[in-house]
Amino acid sequence: MLNIRQGGIFVDATIGLGGHAEAILAGIGSDGRLIGIDRDAEAILIAQERLSDSRVTLMRGNFSEMEKSIKAEGITAVDGILFDLGMSSLQVKSPWRGFSFLSEEPLDMRMDRSQQLSARDIVNRYSERDLARIFREFGEEPFARKIAKAIVERRVRMPIEACSELSHIVEKIYRKRGRMHPATRVFQALRIAVNRELDELTQGLHAALRILKQGGRICVIAYHSLEDRIVKHFIADSAKAGFCRIVTRKPITPDPEEMRGNPASRSAKLRVAEKI
């Protein structure tokens, strides 16, 4: 879907551990070039070891700033850009990063660990009203107000430090556990707020379209409705304005076999646009 070709210049805007990057490198030939971007310093270090290749340039930073970063390399336009918006396996499987509601580690959730704001700061400092707004808007949490109230009441006695502490607060509101863990939406909302994910996505999509060559493609894999809605509307609006054509009228989703092999892909939706 990215239309990988020999000699092309491609961007993996969320390089993570380098899985997609390896597939791109296999198709660009000896004259091609791959630019990998990630704000997670640990991911960049791992990608450096995995992708020891003269064709690869790795950049630590936000993909919203890709236009500036790529032009600083002397590149004015690229042939394709991939966004995989899911958390990397490194983040998911590293309890000390504070993303998991099952972890006893401190609340953190920073993808860029050099930034100051963490999930702990939001949970312990934001007003009840702001917490409810974050849980409602970024997590689509039906009990946003009740959970925000419970958090404020709890932190008066003692700061909420660990992931498991917050998880237990949410579980008490739900009382019964369904197929999805009760804290899933709250943790998603906090992660989005900490990392400004939706703002970054909107800015990143606009930057990507600006630096694409004519005929170049943007491929975006989203994992929840908030992300997918932004991608869908961006592509539709850009097509209406005459900047691109829609390649995928409906999002591409994983088949049952892929979901069995990779359960994390079950909610993935791929949308593709081509610049005209």
C-alpha positions, -999 to +999 in steps of 0.1 A: +000+000+000+030+023+005+041+017-031+077+009-021+101+012-050+138+010-056+156+043-052+128+059-032+129+079-001+105+067+026+096+078+061+087+055+090+072+082+113+068+058+142+098+035+138+095+018+172+116-014+172+120-013+134+097-040+122+080-020+094+114-004+086+129-037+077+101-044+053+106-010+036+144-015+034+138-048+016+121-029-012+140+003-018+172-012-032+208+000-027+200+036-037+169+040-016+168+058+017+147+053+049+142+080+075+129+067+109+114+090+135+105+083+171+102+104+203+111+074+225+149+074+230+149+037+240+132+028+207+158+048+187+187+029+204+171-005+196+163+006+161+200+016+156+212-018+165+185-036+144+189-013+114+226-010+110+224+002+075+239+032+056+205+038+039+189+045+073+187+079+091+172+079+125+157+110+142+146+113+177+116+137+179+079+142+173+066+133+138+047+166+139+081+182+132+091+159+104+090+186+077+116+206+095+138+176+105+137+160+070+145+193+052+175+197+076+188+165+060+187+182+026+156+163+015+128+184+001+103+157-007+097+119+000+080+090-018+059+076+011+052+080+048+040+054+072+024+060+106+017+031+130+000+048+159+000+019+183+022+017+213+054-002+206+059-036+222+088-020+241+064+004+259+037-022+265+061-049+279+082-025+300+063-021+333+086+006+346+073+029+318+040+031+336+016+024+308+000-007+322-029-008+346-015-041+359+018-026+369+030-018+404+054+007+389+049+045+392+024+062+368+044+077+340+032+071+304+057+095+288+067+083+253+095+110+255+109+105+290+127+139+288+094+158+289+082+169+324+045+161+324+036+126+334+004+107+342+012+110+379+012+148+375-022+148+358-038+124+383-025+143+414-027+179+402-055+184+377-089+196+389-118+171+391-134+189+361-103+186+340-099+150+349-135+142+339-130+161+306-098+141+298-115+107+306-146+116+286-129+132+255-098+110+252-111+077+267-149+079+259-153+068+295-190+066+306-181+070+343-157+099+337-172+122+364-175+095+390-139+083+384-126+119+386-144+125+418-130+093+433-095+102+423-097+137+439-112+122+471-084+096+473-055+120+466-065+142+495-054+114+518-024+103+499-009+109+464-017+083+438+017+069+428+014+035+412-005+023+381-022-004+402-035+023+427-053+041+399-065+009+385-081-001+418-099+032+421-115+027+387-124-009+394-143+002+425-165+024+403-173-004+379-177-031+406-181-058+379-154-066+353-164-073+317-143-085+288-123-053+289-105-042+320-124-013+337-093+009+337-086+006+299-103+038+289-089+058+317-053+047+310-058+054+273-071+089+281-042+097+303-017+084+278-032+106+251-032+136+274+004+131+286+017+128+250-007+152+233-013+123+208-043+137+189-027+172+184+005+155+173-014+133+149-032+162+133+000+182+129+019+152+116-006+144+089-005+180+076+033+179+077+034+146+058+012+158+030+034+189+025+066+169+021+051+141-001+060+140-038+032+138-063+021+102-064+035+096-029+014+079-003+005+083+033-004+051+051-018+053+086-026+025+110-049+036+139-060+016+168-089+034+184-118+055+172-104+089+181-073+084+160-091+068+131-117+097+131-089+122+127-073+103+099-105+096+081-115+133+082-081+145+072-080+123+042-116+132+032-110+169+036-076+168+017-093+148-012-121+173-013-096+202-015-078+184-044-046+176-026-049+138-026-070+109-037-084+083-013-069+049-020-088+030+007-125+040+006-130+018+037-102+010+062-083-022+058-086-044+089-067-076+099-081-110+089-088-137+115-054-154+108-035-122+114-054-115+146-046-150+158-009-145+152-009-109+165-038-102+189-027-066+193-037-060+157-074-068+163-085-031+165-061-019+137-075+001+108-053+011+078-062+041+057-042+052+026-041+084+006-021+094-025-009+129-032-020+144-066 
